[in-house]
Amino acid sequence: MRHVTACCLLLLMVALAPRFAAGQTTTGKTQTAKGFDQYVVNGKLRLQMADAVRLMLLNNSDVRIEQQAVQQARNAVVRSFAPFDPLLNSAFSADRQSTPTFTQLSGAPNLSDLVQNSQVGLQKIFSTGTLFQTNFQTSRTSTNSVYNFFNPSLFSNLNFSITQPLLRNRGKFVNRAPIMIARRNLDQTQAQFRQQIDDAIQRVVQQYWVVVLDRENLQVLAQSYKAAQASYDHDKRALELGALSPLDIYQSEAEVATRKVSVIRAQYNLKQDEDQLRMTMGADLDPAYSTLDLDLIEAPKPAEPLLTVDPERAVAEALARRPDLAALDRQLEANDIDIRASRNRLKPDLELSAQYSSNGLGGDQYSSTGMRALITSGGFGDALGQVFGFGFPSYGATLQLNFPVKNHAAQANLADARVRREATLYQIRRTREQVRLEVQNALNELDQSKLSIAAAETARGLAEKNVEAQQRKYELGSGLIFLVLQAQTQLAQAEQSLVQAQVNYRLATAAIGHATGALLDQYHVQINQAVP
């Protein structure tokens, strides 16, 4: 019997081992930069906006960190099924006892007993709250006492019990409430992750256009420096020919130095913003890509016609699509489930239990007369036959009531659940107000950028004409170098203002996509929403 039970335990462990192994996770190294090799052209990273978004989603560390919250929420859903997992238990014990005797009633001069017990049990809770338990026990006892009718004696017992809550914890809703809450929490976490991805896309879009703006500003300042250098070279030749006073060359020379300083500052601003964009895309994860120059091929000048958005439609789209609002809706659903579950805890605890057991006995039977003689030879099969023949049954039922006269804890928990629901409603109202404000601000930025582009184009055109006029006057001898340099500075400022207006337009369109929750669709980003 001992060997049979030990083998059963070993087979059970072997059968369950793959399940435990499947649930284990191995800790591996974080991945290196991915996806960059296909964008390397002539020793540079040549990127469109969609390429920068894709690389950010593949490699950004913040995205990977935020993704772990979704996985933890999925694990919580799996964990919420734990109360309904069947539990199989088994045990085996063996005890030998030898005692000296002082009376003939002990049946032996030195009494020696060997008791071996084995049991296997199974319990399972169903979604209705029903608890089912079954337990099979065997006991083998052998002794040297002559007074035992069965030696060795084999006792077997099979028990069944069912317990059903009648008030508290009755029904599928109450018992599956933790599962429903875990699923709502998963939906909420996924919606929050979607909002985080939306924020990350807007962030990389902003960084992309900032680098483009820095590059265009550097080109404008470099051209302005070149123009100042040309004016200085012209004055220097005039000085050498005696057509210019030595006191008049310092102004153009000082302007060259000033514009050179502006070029140097612009170069370092560009380098700093490029490094920030590289980090966001994950290029610094691999030395092979961290040092490559960025070739951002999208121009700041927008395509015609410029974007026009209906305000009412944009607000309605934002209220319907924003992930943060969807997350709060899931939170409100979880609050409602929590309130219903909290009401259940106020009910009295009334349970109905039913038990049934069957008993059996086997072993070698001896006569009870003074002459010890074997009557029948039996074993474990006889005990099993009696158990499953149900010839020696025991059964009964119990109705138990626990009635709390006052349940302050349950009342406080219900009150807290209602407060949390009310707080969620206020959060939804506040978020809807913020969404409307964000959409309106994005639309205002869009309108402002479109007007700024038109005004900046006009200002640049006039600045170009002014430079040509002042340069012509200076060459004819009727103008001053100061006015030429001033016109060049105004032209550079007008060109910078135009580029800034164009980039602001690009940022405003991205802000509208972010405010309305459309950025993920614009860049064809899909998030796995699988629920375990």
C-alpha positions in Angstrom: 0.0 0.0 0.0 2.8 2.4 0.8 4.5 1.8 -2.5 1.2 2.3 -4.4 0.6 5.6 -2.7 4.2 6.8 -3.3 3.9 5.9 -7.0 0.6 7.8 -7.3 2.2 10.9 -5.7 5.2 10.7 -8.1 2.9 10.4 -11.2 0.9 13.4 -10.0 4.0 15.5 -9.6 5.2 14.5 -13.1 1.7 15.3 -14.6 1.6 18.7 -13.0 5.2 19.7 -13.6 4.6 20.9 -17.2 1.8 23.2 -16.0 4.2 24.8 -13.5 6.9 25.1 -16.0 4.6 26.7 -18.5 3.8 29.5 -16.0 7.4 30.3 -15.3 9.1 33.2 -17.0 12.8 33.5 -17.7 14.7 36.7 -17.2 16.5 37.6 -20.4 18.5 40.6 -21.6 16.8 43.6 -23.0 16.8 43.8 -26.8 19.2 46.0 -28.8 18.2 48.5 -31.4 15.9 47.1 -34.1 14.9 48.3 -37.5 17.6 50.9 -38.2 19.6 49.0 -40.8 17.0 49.6 -43.5 17.2 53.4 -43.1 20.9 53.7 -43.5 21.7 55.6 -46.8 25.1 56.9 -47.6 26.2 56.7 -44.0 23.2 58.6 -42.7 19.8 57.7 -41.1 17.4 58.8 -43.8 14.0 59.1 -42.1 10.5 60.2 -42.9 8.2 61.1 -40.0 6.5 57.6 -40.1 9.9 56.0 -40.0 10.8 57.9 -36.8 7.5 56.8 -35.3 8.1 53.2 -36.2 11.6 53.2 -34.7 10.4 54.8 -31.5 7.7 52.1 -31.1 10.3 49.4 -31.7 13.0 50.7 -29.4 11.9 53.3 -27.0 12.5 52.2 -23.4 9.6 54.2 -21.9 7.2 52.3 -24.3 8.6 49.0 -23.2 8.2 50.0 -19.5 4.6 51.1 -20.0 3.9 47.9 -21.8 4.7 45.9 -18.7 1.7 47.4 -17.0 -0.6 45.8 -19.6 1.1 42.4 -19.1 0.7 42.7 -15.3 -3.0 43.5 -15.8 -3.4 40.4 -18.0 -1.7 38.3 -15.3 -4.2 39.8 -12.8 -7.1 38.5 -15.0 -5.6 35.0 -15.0 -5.0 35.3 -11.2 -8.7 36.2 -10.6 -9.7 32.7 -11.6 -7.6 31.2 -8.8 -10.6 30.7 -6.4 -12.2 28.3 -8.9 -9.0 26.2 -9.4 -9.6 22.6 -8.3 -7.3 21.5 -5.5 -6.0 18.0 -5.3 -4.2 16.9 -2.1 -2.8 13.6 -1.0 -0.8 12.3 2.0 0.8 9.2 3.4 2.0 8.4 6.9 3.4 5.3 8.6 3.8 5.0 12.4 5.1 2.0 14.4 4.7 1.9 18.2 6.1 -0.6 20.6 4.9 -0.5 24.3 5.5 -2.8 27.3 2.4 -4.3 28.8 1.4 -4.9 32.4 -1.8 -6.9 31.8 -3.0 -9.9 29.9 -5.7 -7.8 28.3 -3.1 -6.2 26.0 -3.0 -9.4 24.1 0.8 -9.7 23.9 3.7 -9.5 26.3 5.2 -6.6 24.3 2.6 -4.8 22.2 3.7 -3.7 18.7 1.4 -1.8 16.3 2.1 -0.5 12.7 -0.4 2.0 11.3 -0.2 3.2 7.7 -2.6 6.0 6.5 -3.2 7.2 3.0 -5.6 9.8 1.7 -6.4 11.6 -1.6 -8.8 14.6 -1.7 -10.3 17.0 -4.2 -12.1 20.2 -3.7 -13.6 22.6 -6.2 -15.5 25.9 -5.9 -17.9 26.7 -8.7 -19.0 30.1 -9.9 -22.4 29.7 -8.2 -20.5 29.6 -4.8 -21.0 25.8 -4.5 -18.1 24.1 -2.7 -17.7 20.4 -3.6 -15.3 18.2 -1.6 -14.4 14.5 -1.9 -11.9 12.5 0.1 -10.8 8.9 0.0 -8.9 7.5 3.0 -7.4 4.1 3.7 -5.8 2.9 6.9 -3.8 -0.4 7.4 -3.2 -1.5 10.9 -1.2 -4.6 11.9 -0.5 -5.7 15.6 0.7 -8.6 17.5 -2.3 -8.5 19.9 -4.3 -11.7 19.8 -7.5 -9.9 20.5 -7.9 -8.2 17.1 -10.4 -10.0 14.9 -8.8 -8.5 11.8 -5.0 -8.5 11.5 -3.9 -6.8 9.4 -7.0 -4.7 9.2 -7.8 -2.4 6.2 -10.2 0.4 6.7 -11.5 2.5 3.7 -13.7 5.6 3.7 -15.1 7.7 0.8 -16.6 11.1 1.7 -18.6 13.6 -0.4 -19.8 17.0 0.8 -21.5 19.9 -0.9 -21.9 23.4 0.7 -24.1 26.0 -1.0 -24.5 29.6 0.2 -28.1 30.7 0.3 -27.7 34.4 0.9 -24.2 35.9 1.1 -21.9 34.8 -1.8 -24.8 33.1 -3.7 -24.9 33.3 -7.5 -22.5 33.7 -10.4 -22.2 37.5 -10.2 -20.9 37.7 -6.7 -18.4 34.9 -7.2 -17.2 36.1 -10.6 -17.1 39.8 -9.6 -13.3 39.7 -9.1 -12.9 38.3 -12.6 -15.1 41.0 -14.1 -13.2 43.7 -12.2 -9.9 42.3 -13.3 -11.1 42.4 -16.9 -12.3 46.0 -16.6 -8.9 46.9 -15.1 -7.2 45.2 -18.0 -9.4 47.2 -20.4 -8.5 50.4 -18.5 -4.8 49.6 -18.5 -4.9 48.9 -22.3 -6.7 52.2 -22.8 -4.1 54.0 -20.7 -1.3 52.3 -22.7 -3.0 53.5 -25.9 -3.0 57.0 -24.5 0.7 56.7 -23.6 1.5 55.5 -27.1 -0.4 58.5 -28.4 1.6 60.8 -26.2 4.9 59.1 -27.3 4.0 59.5 -31.0 3.2 63.2 -30.4 6.5 63.5 -28.6 8.6 62.0 -31.4 6.7 64.2 -34.0 7.6 67.3 -32.0 11.2 66.3 -31.8 11.4 65.5 -35.5 10.1 68.9 -36.5 12.3 70.6 -33.9 15.3 69.0 -35.6 14.0 70.1 -39.0 13.5 73.7 -37.6 17.0 73.7 -36.2 18.4 72.5 -39.6 16.5 75.2 -41.5 17.5 77.9 -39.1 21.1 76.8 -39.4 20.9 77.1 -43.2 19.3 80.6 -42.9 22.0 81.7 -40.5 24.8 80.2 -42.6 23.4 82.0 -45.7 23.2 85.3 -43.7 26.8 84.8 -42.5 27.9 84.2 -46.1 26.2 87.4 -47.2 27.9 89.3 -44.4 31.2 87.8 -45.4 30.6 88.9 -49.0 29.9 92.5 -47.8 33.0 92.4 -45.7 35.1 91.2 -48.7 33.7 93.9 -50.8 34.6 96.6 -48.2 38.0 95.1 -47.8 38.8 95.5 -51.5 37.4 99.0 -51.5 39.7 99.8 -48.6 42.7 98.4 -50.4 41.8 100.6 -53.4 41.4 103.6 -51.2 37.7 104.0 -51.9 36.7 103.4 -48.3 37.9 104.9 -45.1 39.5 102.5 -42.6 37.0 103.5 -40.0 34.1 102.3 -42.1 35.2 98.6 -42.4 34.7 97.8 -38.7 31.0 97.6 -39.0 30.9 94.9 -41.6 33.7 93.0 -39.9 31.8 93.0 -36.5 28.7 91.8 -38.3 30.6 88.9 -39.7 31.8 87.9 -36.2 28.3 88.3 -34.7 26.7 86.1 -37.4 29.4 83.5 -37.0 28.6 83.2 -33.3 24.9 82.7 -34.3 25.9 79.9 -36.7 27.9 78.2 -34.0 25.0 78.3 -31.5 22.6 77.0 -34.1 25.0 74.1 -34.9 25.1 73.0 -31.2 21.3 73.4 -30.8 20.9 71.1 -33.8 23.3 68.6 -32.4 21.6 68.6 -29.0 18.1 68.1 -30.5 19.3 65.4 -32.8 20.7 63.5 -29.8 17.3 63.8 -28.1 15.6 62.4 -31.1 18.1 59.6 -31.4 17.5 58.6 -27.8 13.7 58.7 -28.3 14.1 56.4 -31.3 16.5 54.1 -29.4 19.5 54.7 -31.8 21.8 55.1 -28.8 21.2 51.4 -27.9 23.6 50.4 -30.7 26.9 52.3 -31.2 26.7 51.5 -35.0 23.7 53.9 -35.2 24.2 56.3 -32.4 26.9 58.3 -34.3 25.1 58.5 -37.7 23.9 61.8 -38.9 20.2 62.3 -39.3 18.8 63.0 -42.8 15.2 64.1 -42.1 13.7 64.2 -45.6 10.3 65.8 -44.8 10.3 69.5 -45.6 8.6 72.0 -43.3 6.6 73.6 -46.1 3.1 72.0 -46.0 1.2 70.8 -49.0 -1.7 72.8 -50.4 -4.5 73.1 -49.5 -4.0 73.6 -45.8 -6.0 71.6 -43.3 -9.5 72.8 -42.4 -11.2 71.2 -39.4 -14.8 71.6 -38.2 -14.7 72.4 -34.5 -17.9 70.6 -33.5 -17.0 67.5 -35.4 -13.5 67.5 -33.9 -14.9 67.7 -30.3 -17.4 64.9 -31.0 -14.6 62.7 -32.5 -12.4 63.4 -29.5 -15.1 62.5 -26.9 -15.7 59.3 -28.8 -12.2 58.2 -29.4 -9.9 59.5 -26.6 -8.3 56.5 -24.8 -8.2 58.4 -21.5 -12.0 58.7 -21.5 -12.3 55.0 -22.5 -10.1 54.2 -19.5 -12.4 56.1 -17.1 -15.5 54.4 -18.6 -13.9 51.0 -17.7 -13.1 52.3 -14.2 -16.7 53.3 -13.8 -17.9 49.9 -14.8 -15.5 48.3 -12.2 -16.9 50.7 -9.6 -20.4 49.5 -10.3 -19.4 45.9 -9.9 -17.6 46.7 -6.7 -20.8 48.4 -5.3 -22.9 45.3 -6.1 -20.3 43.0 -4.5 -20.1 45.2 -1.4 -23.9 45.0 -1.0 -23.6 41.2 -0.9 -21.3 41.4 2.1 -24.1 43.0 4.1 -26.3 39.9 3.8 -26.5 37.2 6.5 -24.3 34.1 5.9 -26.7 31.2 5.5 -25.2 27.9 4.2 -26.7 24.5 3.5 -24.3 21.5 3.6 -24.8 17.9 2.8 -22.5 15.0 3.6 -22.3 11.4 2.5 -19.7 8.8 3.2 -19.3 5.1 2.6 -17.1 2.8 4.7 -15.4 -0.5 4.2 -13.3 -3.1 6.1 -11.0 -5.8 4.9 -8.1 -8.0 6.1 -7.4 -11.4 7.5 -10.2 -12.4 10.0 -9.4 -14.6 13.0 -11.7 -16.3 15.4 -12.5 -14.8 18.8 -12.1 -18.0 20.7 -9.1 -18.9 22.8 -7.7 -20.9 19.9 -6.6 -18.3 17.4 -7.6 -19.6 13.9 -7.8 -17.9 10.5 -11.4 -17.8 9.3 -11.1 -15.9 6.0 -8.2 -14.3 4.2 -9.0 -10.8 2.9 -7.3 -7.7 1.7 -7.7 -4.2 0.2 -10.1 -5.4 -2.4 -12.7 -6.4 0.2 -12.5 -2.9 1.8 -13.0 -1.3 -1.7 -15.9 -3.6 -2.4 -17.7 -2.5 0.7 -16.9 1.2 0.1 -18.2 1.2 -3.5 -21.0 -1.2 -2.6 -22.3 1.6 -0.3 -23.4 -1.0 2.2 -22.2 1.0 5.2 -23.3 4.6 4.5 -23.3 7.7 6.6 -25.1 10.9 5.6 -26.5 14.1 7.0 -27.2 17.7 6.3 -26.4 21.0 8.1 -28.1 24.4 7.9 -25.9 27.1 9.4 -26.7 30.8 9.9 -24.2 33.5 10.9 -26.1 36.8 11.4 -24.0 39.9 12.1 -26.0 42.1 14.4 -23.8 45.0 13.2 -21.4 44.9 10.3 -19.5 48.2 10.4 -16.7 47.0 8.1 -19.1 45.9 5.3 -21.0 49.2 5.6 -17.8 51.2 5.4 -16.6 49.2 2.4 -19.9 49.9 0.6 -19.7 53.6 1.4 -16.1 53.7 0.1 -17.2 51.9 -3.1 -19.9 54.6 -3.7 -17.4 57.4 -3.0 -15.0 55.9 -5.6 -17.8 55.8 -8.1 -18.7 59.4 -7.5 -15.0 60.4 -7.8 -14.8 58.6 -11.1 -17.8 60.5 -12.4 -16.1 63.8 -11.5 -12.9 62.6 -13.2 -14.9 61.8 -16.3 -16.5 65.3 -16.2 -13.1 67.0 -15.7 -11.5 64.9 -18.5 -14.2 65.8 -20.9 -13.7 69.5 -20.1 -10.0 69.1 -20.7 -10.6 67.3 -24.0 -12.7 70.1 -25.3 -10.1 72.6 -24.2 -7.3 70.7 -25.9 -9.2 70.4 -29.1 -10.0 74.1 -29.1 -6.4 75.1 -28.3 -5.2 72.8 -31.1 -7.6 74.4 -33.6 -6.5 77.9 -32.5 -2.9 76.9 -33.1 -3.8 75.6 -36.5 -5.6 78.8 -37.5 -2.8 80.9 -36.1 -0.1 78.9 -37.9 -2.0 79.2 -41.3 -2.3 83.0 -40.9 1.4 83.2 -39.8 2.5 81.3 -42.9 0.8 83.8 -45.2 2.1 86.8 -43.2 5.6 85.3 -43.1 5.7 84.6 -46.8 4.8 88.3 -47.5 7.4 89.5 -45.0 10.1 87.4 -46.6 9.2 88.6 -50.1 9.5 92.2 -48.9 12.7 91.6 -47.0 14.3 90.1 -50.2 13.3 93.2 -52.2 14.7 95.4 -49.5 18.0 93.6 -49.5 18.3 93.9 -53.3 17.4 97.6 -53.1 19.9 98.4 -50.3 22.6 96.4 -52.0 22.0 98.2 -55.3 22.1 101.6 -53.6 25.3 100.7 -51.8 27.0 99.6 -55.0 26.0 102.9 -56.7 27.5 104.8 -53.8 24.2 106.3 -52.5 23.6 103.8 -49.7 25.2 102.8 -46.4 26.7 99.5 -45.4 24.7 99.7 -42.2 21.5 99.6 -44.2 22.7 96.7 -46.2 23.6 94.7 -43.2 20.3 95.6 -41.5 18.4 94.5 -44.5 20.3 91.1 -44.5 19.5 90.6 -40.8 15.8 91.4 -41.5 15.7 88.9 -44.3 17.2 86.2 -42.1 14.7 86.9 -39.4 11.8 86.8 -42.0 13.1 83.4 -43.3 13.3 82.1 -39.8 9.8 83.3 -39.0 8.5 81.6 -42.1 10.1 78.3 -41.2 8.8 78.6 -37.6 5.3 79.2 -38.9 5.5 76.2 -41.2 6.8 74.0 -38.4 4.1 75.3 -36.1 1.5 74.3 -38.7 3.0 70.8 -38.7 2.9 70.7 -34.9 -0.7 72.0 -34.9 -1.9 69.2 -37.2 -0.2 66.7 -34.9 -1.8 68.4 -31.8 -5.2 68.0 -33.4 -4.6 64.3 -34.0 -3.5 63.9 -30.4 -6.4 65.9 -29.0 -8.9 63.8 -31.1 -7.2 60.5 -30.4 -6.5 59.9 -34.1 -2.6 59.8 -34.1 -2.5 56.0 -33.9 -4.7 55.6 -36.9 -2.8 58.3 -38.8 0.4 56.2 -38.4 -1.3 52.8 -38.7 -0.4 51.7 -35.2 -2.3 48.7 -33.9 -2.2 47.5 -30.2 -3.0 43.9 -29.3 -6.2 44.0 -27.1 -6.3 40.3 -26.4 -8.0 39.4 -23.1 -7.0 36.1 -21.4 
